[in-house]
Protein backbone atom coordinates (compact mmCIF):
# COMPACT_ATOMS: atom_id res chain seq x y z
CA UNK A 1 0.00 0.00 0.00
CA UNK A 2 1.27 3.48 -0.80
CA UNK A 3 1.94 5.85 2.04
CA UNK A 4 1.88 9.61 1.58
CA UNK A 5 4.93 10.25 -0.57
CA UNK A 6 5.86 13.62 -2.01
CA UNK A 7 8.86 12.25 -3.93
CA UNK A 8 9.05 12.99 -7.64
CA UNK A 9 9.14 9.78 -9.65
CA UNK A 10 11.02 9.70 -12.96
CA UNK A 11 11.90 7.10 -15.54
CA UNK A 12 15.53 6.07 -15.07
CA UNK A 13 17.82 7.59 -17.69
CA UNK A 14 18.83 4.15 -19.00
CA UNK A 15 15.23 2.97 -19.55
CA UNK A 16 13.41 3.24 -22.87
CA UNK A 17 9.75 2.27 -23.23
CA UNK A 18 8.18 1.07 -26.46
CA UNK A 19 4.83 -0.18 -27.68
CA UNK A 20 3.48 -1.95 -30.72
CA UNK A 21 -0.06 -0.61 -31.00
CA UNK A 22 -0.99 -3.17 -33.65
CA UNK A 23 -0.22 -6.15 -31.43
CA UNK A 24 -0.85 -4.35 -28.13
CA UNK A 25 2.58 -5.31 -26.80
CA UNK A 26 4.55 -3.08 -24.43
CA UNK A 27 8.17 -3.17 -23.24
CA UNK A 28 10.71 -1.40 -21.09
CA UNK A 29 14.37 -1.75 -22.11
CA UNK A 30 17.44 -1.09 -19.99
CA UNK A 31 19.99 0.33 -22.42
CA UNK A 32 22.91 -0.23 -20.03
CA UNK A 33 22.58 -3.92 -19.26
CA UNK A 34 20.16 -5.23 -21.89
CA UNK A 35 17.41 -6.21 -19.46
CA UNK A 36 13.96 -6.00 -20.98
CA UNK A 37 10.53 -6.23 -19.43
CA UNK A 38 7.18 -7.12 -20.95
CA UNK A 39 4.49 -4.79 -19.66
CA UNK A 40 0.73 -4.84 -19.59
CA UNK A 41 -1.17 -1.79 -20.81
CA UNK A 42 -1.61 -0.40 -17.28
CA UNK A 43 2.10 -0.64 -16.45
CA UNK A 44 2.97 0.95 -19.79
CA UNK A 45 0.49 3.79 -19.19
CA UNK A 46 2.10 4.48 -15.80
CA UNK A 47 5.62 4.52 -17.25
CA UNK A 48 4.56 6.68 -20.18
CA UNK A 49 2.96 9.16 -17.78
CA UNK A 50 6.02 9.24 -15.51
CA UNK A 51 8.28 9.61 -18.55
CA UNK A 52 6.35 12.51 -20.08
CA UNK A 53 5.43 14.28 -16.84
CA UNK A 54 7.42 13.29 -13.76
CA UNK A 55 5.48 13.80 -10.55
CA UNK A 56 4.32 12.23 -7.33
CA UNK A 57 2.52 8.91 -7.28
CA UNK A 58 -0.61 10.81 -6.21
CA UNK A 59 -0.30 12.93 -9.40
CA UNK A 60 -0.04 9.82 -11.58
CA UNK A 61 -2.87 8.10 -9.71
CA UNK A 62 -5.12 11.15 -10.12
CA UNK A 63 -4.57 11.21 -13.90
CA UNK A 64 -5.14 7.47 -14.07
CA UNK A 65 -8.47 7.75 -12.24
CA UNK A 66 -9.51 10.52 -14.64
CA UNK A 67 -8.60 8.39 -17.66
CA UNK A 68 -9.98 5.00 -16.63
CA UNK A 69 -13.01 3.65 -14.85
CA UNK A 70 -11.55 2.05 -11.77
CA UNK A 71 -12.13 2.55 -8.05
CA UNK A 72 -9.70 4.67 -6.05
CA UNK A 73 -8.91 2.00 -3.44
CA UNK A 74 -8.33 -0.69 -6.06
CA UNK A 75 -6.15 1.61 -8.17
CA UNK A 76 -4.10 2.75 -5.18
CA UNK A 77 -3.44 -0.85 -4.10
CA UNK A 78 -2.41 -1.90 -7.63
CA UNK A 79 -0.24 1.23 -8.07
CA UNK A 80 1.61 0.40 -4.88
CA UNK A 81 2.56 -3.03 -6.18
CA UNK A 82 3.54 -1.76 -9.63
CA UNK A 83 5.61 1.15 -8.29
CA UNK A 84 7.45 -1.09 -5.81
CA UNK A 85 8.32 -3.47 -8.64
CA UNK A 86 9.50 -0.63 -10.92
CA UNK A 87 11.70 0.76 -8.12
CA UNK A 88 13.14 -2.67 -7.29
CA UNK A 89 14.01 -3.32 -10.94
CA UNK A 90 15.51 0.16 -11.39
CA UNK A 91 12.97 1.17 -14.05
CA UNK A 92 11.97 4.32 -12.18
CA UNK A 93 13.67 6.41 -9.52
CA UNK A 94 12.71 8.87 -6.80
CA UNK A 95 14.11 12.38 -6.88
CA UNK A 96 13.54 14.94 -4.16
CA UNK A 97 10.12 16.09 -3.16
CA UNK A 98 7.41 18.03 -4.90
CA UNK A 99 7.29 21.63 -3.75
CA UNK A 100 4.05 23.51 -3.43
CA UNK A 101 3.71 27.12 -4.53
CA UNK A 102 4.35 28.46 -0.99
CA UNK A 103 7.66 26.59 -0.75
CA UNK A 104 8.73 27.89 -4.18
CA UNK A 105 7.97 31.50 -3.21
CA UNK A 106 9.87 31.15 0.08
CA UNK A 107 12.98 30.02 -1.80
CA UNK A 108 13.04 33.07 -4.09
N, C-alpha and C positions, 0 to 999 in steps of 0.2 A: 504494500500500500504506500502511496506517495505521501510524505509529510510536506508541510509548507516549505517550499524551497524557492528562494529568489535567485538562484544561480542561473546564468545564461547558458543555455545548451547550444552547442555548435557541432556541425559535422567535422570530424577530424580532417586535417589537411590532406592526409594520405588516402582518404576514402572518396570513391567516385560511385555515384548511383546511376543506374540505367534501367530502362524499361523497354519492353517490346509490346506495344499496345495491341498489335495484331494477335499475339498469342497470350496476352495478359500475363507475361512473366516479368519479374522484377529482381534486380540484383544490387548488391553492394560489393565493390571491389576495393581491396587494400592494395594500393599501387607500390607500397614498399616491400611487402612480403608475399604478395600473390594470393593471399587468402580471399575467398569470395563466398558470398552468402546469398542464398535464395531467400527472397522476401515474399510475404503475402501483400495484398494491395494495401492493407491498413499500415503495415510496417513501412512500406514504401512511401505512403502518404505522409507519415510522420517524419521520415528522413527528408523528404522533399521540402516539407514545411520548415524544418530546422535548417536545412541548407539555404533556402531562399530568404528566410527571415528568422535568424537566431533569436531566441527569447526564452522565457521561463517555461516550465512544463505546463503551468496554468495557462499561459498564453496559447500554447499549442493545443491543449485540451479544449479551451474555449472555441478556437477556430474549428476543431474537429466536431464539436457538438453542434456548431452552426451549419456545418456541411453535411452531416450524416444524422440519420434518425437512430439514436442510441441513447440509453439512459445515462445520466451523469455518473452514478455510482458504478455501473458496469464499465463505462469508459475509463474512469479513474483507476479502477482495479487493473484492467487490461493494460493501460498506459504504464502503470508501475512496473509490471512484469517486462514489458517491451523495453522500457528505458533502462532498467537494470541490466538486461541482456546486452543492449547496445553499449552501455558503459563498460561492462565486463569484457566485451570483445574489442573495445577500443574504436568502435564505429563513431561514437559521439564523445564529446568532452564537455566538462563544466568549465566556465570561465567567469570569475567574479560574480557580482550580484547585480540585478537590475536596480537602477536608481529611479526613484520617482522624481517628479518635477521639483519638489521642495529640496531634495538632496542636490540636484543639479544646480539650482539657483544658489544654494549655500556654498558651493564650491567655486563659483565665479568670483 
